[in-house]
Amino acid sequence: MQWQFLSIAVRYLSLKFVLLGLLAGSLTATAQVADSVGPGEARHNGIGVRQRHRRIVAQFDQRFSPLNRKLVGINGFKLGVEWRGRLRAGLGAYLLSGGVPISGTVPLALPPGTQAELRFRYVAAYGEYVLIGTPRWELSTPTQFGFGRVFARYRLPDGSQQQSAIDHIWLVEPSLAGHMRVFRWIGVGAGVGYRQMLFLNGSEERELSGFIVLGRVKLFLGDLYKIARGRERLLSQKGLHRRNWRER
């Protein structure tokens, strides 16, 4: 039993160090200055696609976490700005789709048989740096810093419900994610990461921190506007073929 616990602890700490390394790499990369390109140019240099203009990016961000032996979903939406196809930043909002079972005991004032679960919601500022990609696909390091609220909900044996006082939470979520554009204006992707709660008591921090699996649908609103303005075909593959990856 001790060896099993030690093995789990080693894997847990190793993952934290790896993810913190990704976070440090992401923050360092955001400080780099992108190369300039001429008016109207978009360039692929083997690492990423660099656009001359900024564009707005919206994203439906679905996250899943195994917390206390239950897979819970966290629904989110992010809106941000992209620079030169390499750096993105913006804001997002997230809401837990189901409760997280509480492994500890319920307050003594509540009757035996009371069921308890944690619920939380938060807003986040995010930064994302593209490590490598083409006009069709990319690999990036999104990192989020969030602030929100958490509370416990109790379901009593008679069917009534009670709620604890609301507490505030801080969190950081480094991750590694990728996406592929289906058309110029929309892409789908996935990724993995870790959620670390901050400034909470030890029990709540253990309850809510954990691995995350990402699922995302990205809308490139700038490209969608260009398609509408230029009366192009909505399902066009223009600009996404391999022949478009060469430097222009």
Residue pairs with C-beta under 8 A, 6 or more apart in sequence:
15 194
15 211
16 194
16 196
19 174
19 175
19 193
19 194
20 174
22 141
22 143
22 174
22 175
22 176
23 141
23 143
23 172
23 174
25 141
26 127
26 128
26 129
26 141
26 142
26 143
26 174
27 127
27 143
29 129
29 131
29 141
30 87
30 127
30 129
34 50
34 83
34 84
34 86
34 87
35 45
35 50
37 43
37 50
37 52
37 84
38 52
39 52
40 52
41 52
41 248
42 49
42 50
42 51
42 52
42 85
42 248
43 49
43 50
43 247
43 248
44 50
44 134
44 135
44 245
44 246
44 247
45 247
47 130
47 131
47 132
47 133
48 85
48 86
48 130
48 131
48 132
48 133
48 138
49 85
49 133
49 134
49 135
49 138
50 84
50 85
50 86
51 82
51 84
51 85
52 84
53 222
54 81
54 82
54 83
54 222
55 81
55 82
55 220
55 221
55 222
55 223
56 79
56 80
56 81
56 82
56 221
56 222
57 79
57 80
57 81
57 82
57 88
57 90
57 218
57 219
57 220
57 221
57 222
58 77
58 78
58 79
58 218
58 219
58 221
59 77
59 78
59 79
59 80
59 92
59 216
59 217
59 218
59 219
60 76
60 77
60 216
60 217
60 219
61 76
61 77
61 78
61 92
61 94
61 214
61 215
61 216
62 73
62 74
62 75
62 76
62 214
62 215
62 216
63 73
63 74
63 76
63 94
63 212
63 213
63 214
63 215
64 71
64 72
64 73
64 74
64 212
64 213
64 215
65 71
65 72
65 74
65 195
65 210
65 211
65 212
65 213
66 72
66 210
66 211
67 100
67 101
67 207
67 208
67 210
68 100
68 101
68 102
68 103
68 207
69 101
70 98
70 100
70 101
72 96
72 97
72 98
72 99
72 100
73 96
73 97
73 98
74 94
74 95
74 96
74 97
74 212
75 94
75 95
75 97
76 92
76 93
76 94
76 95
77 92
77 93
78 90
78 91
78 92
78 124
78 126
79 90
79 91
79 92
80 88
80 89
80 90
80 91
80 126
80 128
81 88
81 89
81 90
82 88
85 130
85 133
86 129
86 130
87 127
87 128
87 129
87 130
88 126
88 127
88 128
88 129
88 130
88 140
89 125
89 126
89 127
89 128
90 125
90 126
91 123
91 124
91 125
91 126
92 123
92 124
92 126
92 144
93 121
93 122
93 123
93 124
94 121
94 122
94 123
94 124
94 146
94 148
95 121
96 119
96 120
96 121
99 117
99 118
99 119
99 153
100 117
100 118
100 119
100 120
100 207
100 208
101 116
101 117
102 116
102 117
102 118
102 152
102 207
103 207
104 203
106 114
106 116
106 154
107 154
110 154
110 156
110 162
111 156
111 157
112 157
113 156
113 157
114 154
114 155
114 156
114 157
115 154
115 155
116 152
116 153
116 154
116 155
117 152
117 153
118 150
118 151
118 152
118 153
118 204
118 207
118 208
119 150
119 151
119 152
119 153
120 148
120 149
120 150
120 151
120 169
120 208
121 148
121 149
122 146
122 147
122 148
122 149
122 169
122 171
123 146
123 147
123 148
124 144
124 145
124 146
124 147
124 171
124 173
125 144
125 145
125 146
126 142
126 143
126 144
126 145
127 142
127 143
128 140
128 141
128 142
128 143
129 140
129 141
130 138
130 139
130 140
131 138
131 139
131 140
131 141
132 138
132 139
133 139
133 140
134 245
135 181
135 239
135 240
135 244
135 245
136 180
136 181
136 240
136 245
137 178
137 179
137 180
137 181
138 178
138 179
139 176
139 177
139 178
140 176
140 177
140 178
141 174
141 175
141 176
141 177
142 175
142 177
142 191
142 193
143 172
143 173
143 174
143 175
144 171
144 172
144 173
144 175
145 170
145 171
145 172
146 169
146 170
146 171
146 172
146 173
147 168
147 169
147 170
147 171
148 168
148 169
148 171
149 166
149 167
149 168
149 169
150 166
150 167
150 168
150 169
150 200
150 204
150 208
151 163
151 164
151 165
151 166
151 167
152 163
152 164
153 161
153 162
153 163
153 164
154 161
154 162
154 163
154 164
155 161
156 162
167 200
167 204
169 197
169 198
169 199
169 200
169 204
169 208
170 197
170 198
170 199
171 195
171 196
171 197
171 198
171 208
172 195
172 196
172 198
173 193
173 194
173 195
173 196
173 212
174 193
174 194
175 191
175 192
175 193
175 194
175 212
175 214
176 191
176 192
176 193
177 189
177 190
177 191
177 192
177 193
177 214
177 216
178 189
178 190
178 191
179 187
179 188
179 189
179 190
179 216
179 218
180 187
180 188
180 189
181 187
181 220
181 240
182 188
183 234
183 235
183 236
183 237
183 240
184 220
184 223
184 224
184 227
184 236
184 237
184 238
184 239
184 240
185 219
185 220
185 221
185 223
185 224
185 227
185 234
186 217
186 218
186 219
186 220
187 217
187 218
187 220
188 216
188 217
188 218
189 214
189 215
189 216
189 218
190 213
190 214
190 215
190 216
191 213
191 214
191 216
192 211
192 212
192 213
192 214
193 211
193 212
193 214
194 209
194 210
194 211
194 212
195 208
195 209
195 210
195 211
195 212
196 209
197 204
197 205
197 208
197 209
198 205
200 208
226 232
227 233
227 234
227 236
232 238
